[in-house]
Amino acid sequence: MKKYYSFFLLACIVISLKAQENLQSREIEYPFAAPKSEVNRDVFGSKDDRKEVKDAEGYEDFVRATAVMIRRPEKVAKKSGHKSLAKYLKKARKGRL
């Protein structure tokens, strides 16, 4: 029975080390396009002011989240003349801005 426990423990260690290697080799994904590319960003306008991420190990979710962040509702409402951010985004999605 001790042999099975030793084998199971060794297998767990090997699997966990292999899983860590796979996570580190994953490339960073940009949801809209690579930074500084000439891609229209819809509601956010055509100017792409995102920064290139050099080392995002452990920050992949943060990188993805910053690409879809929206401005404060007060600023959007003042600039666009809409009363709420929800109405502004609905019209933007329908292409009526």
N, C-alpha and C positions, 0 to 999 in steps of 0.2 A: 504494500500500500504506500510505503514511503517513496517508492520509485515513481508512482503516479503523481504524487504531490510535487516532487522535484521536477518531473517532466512538465507538469502544468505550469509551475512557476517559471521555468526557463522559457516556455512558449509565450507566456504573458509578457515577459521582459523583451523578447525578440520582437513580438508584434508591436509593443508600445514604441520601441526604438524605430522600427520601420515606419510607423504612422507619423512620427515626428519628422522624419526625413521627407515624407511626401508633403506635409504641410508647409515646410520651408521652401520647397521648390516651386510652389504655386505662383503664377504671375498675377500682378495687380490688374483687376478688370475695371475699366471705366464705363459707366452705364450709358453715357451719351456719345462719347468719342474721346480720342486722346486730347489732352490739353493743347491749346493753341491751334487746333485744327479749324478749318473753315466749315463748320457744321452749324446750322441754325439751331438755337437752343429754345425755340418756341416762346413761352411766356417770358423767359429771361432775356430775350433780345438776341441779336446776332453777335454782339461782342463777347468773346470768350476770355474772361479774366481769371480763369482757374490757374493754379500753379501746378507745376510738375512735381510729383511726389518721387523723391529719390529713394528713400528707404522707408517703406511702410509695413515692415514686418510687425505684426500684431495690431496694425491699424487699418486693416482692409475694410472693416465695416465703417470706420470713420471716413475713409476716402470715398466710399460709395455714398455715404450720407451727405457729405459736403456738396456733391454734384447735384443733389436734388433739393437743397435747402431753398427756402423762399424768404423774401424780404419781410420786414415787419408789416403787419396789416395797415398801420396808420400811414406809413410812407406810400404804400401801394394805393390806398384809397385817396390820398391827397393828390398824387400825381395823375391818377387815372380818372378822378371824378366819381368813383364808385363809392357806395356807402360801406361795403364790406368786402373782405378778401374773397369770400365764397362767390359772390356775384361776379367779381373781377375774373376769377379763375374759370367760372362757367362760360363767360363770354370769350375768354381767351382760347378755351378748348374748342369752341364752335367757330373760331376764326373771325369774330366780329369786333376786333380791337383796331 
